[in-house]
Amino acid sequence: MDIIILAVVIGVLALGALSGLVISGRRKKAAEPPESAAPTTTAPPAEPHVGEEAEAALEEPRRTIEEVGLPEAEAEAVTEAPAAPPAPAVEVPEPSAGRLVRLRARLARSQNTLGKGLLTLLSREHLDEETWEEVEDTLLSADVGVTPTQELVERLRERVKVLGTRTPEELRGLLREELLTLVGPDLDRTVHTEPRGGVDRPGVVLVVGVNGTGKTTTTGKLGRVLVADGKSVVLGAADTFRAAAADQLQTWGERVGARTVRGPEGGDPASVAFDAVKEGGDEGADVVLVDTAGRLHTKTGLMDELGKVKRVVEKQGPVDEVLLVLDATTGQNGLVQARVFAEVVDISGIVLTKLDGTAKGGIVVAVQRELGVPVKLIGLGEGADDLAPFEPEAFVDALIGAE
């Protein structure tokens, strides 16, 4: 009996053990990954030999930032910077010699009222007092000025009386002679860019004038004229009160390879002008052009500051030229400006801009009489090479339509 009971117990235990082995085997098989699944871990790569890293880098395809999965900030850091824009090509300006002759047609189109009007009046068969009054009105409306007009009319009356019968050719020649005398063919119209006394320093030119006359543009165009004539030029951006003035001047300079010296916006204009002349001397430049702020002639303090700019620059040597830029369309108001500027700095020459946009070419005569200094340059358009040295003969020929 005991033996039977013992056998049953042993059998039950054996059966239980066998069942546990089967269940454990099934669980283990279920936990094992399928044969096609990739292993979750890999062994570290073997240490490469010398030269293998470079070969591997060449063989490995480059991955994009998206494939690498860098954070946005890091991705921006590794993105290739855009290529810098190419430097602007340096232009070769048109030579200044003979520019006014080439631009004469443009000047003539805007001056018909003066030249052709006078020829029409003088061609009348009978020149009575009423006709001479019309001649006088024509000259005054062209801004010739009262005194020069009276002088011209008196000379014309005397010469016409002596001449008697007048052919169109004779009238044209007579009018040309008298207008040329009025303009002043013997005045020195050279823009002086050579240092006085032959000292080893650049010539210094100050450009002054009120806002709106085209002063900064004129400075840039004058730089082109000088470069075209073989001069090396440094530009001084001493108009520190107008935000765009320095940028505008620098753009003009870059086009012809001239460097621009500038200071902080709102900085001391006299300091910028001083630095420009000093750096021009250090570089061995031929000419330094200084663009000053567009002072309103009614603001005494600003005019005083313009005088300070000139005094500070003169600590390094005399200023060789002071050019006053006037808008030809302003007429008599321009003469008021001219008078005030002449009291602050010694004006040595006039630049008349926008002369192609007005029939009042007589302003050339009026401003010369007012200041006692010559018109040296005239602006005849918006083009880069539309600033021309003033040539009296070409100017008068344009007025009367001479061939």
Beta strands, then each sheet from edge to edge (+ up, - down):
strand 1: 203-208
strand 2: 233-238
strand 3: 259-262
strand 4: 287-292
strand 5: 321-327
strand 6: 349-353
strand 7: 375-379
strand 8: 387-389
sheet 1: 3+ 2+ 4+ 1+ 5+ 6+ 7+ 8-
end
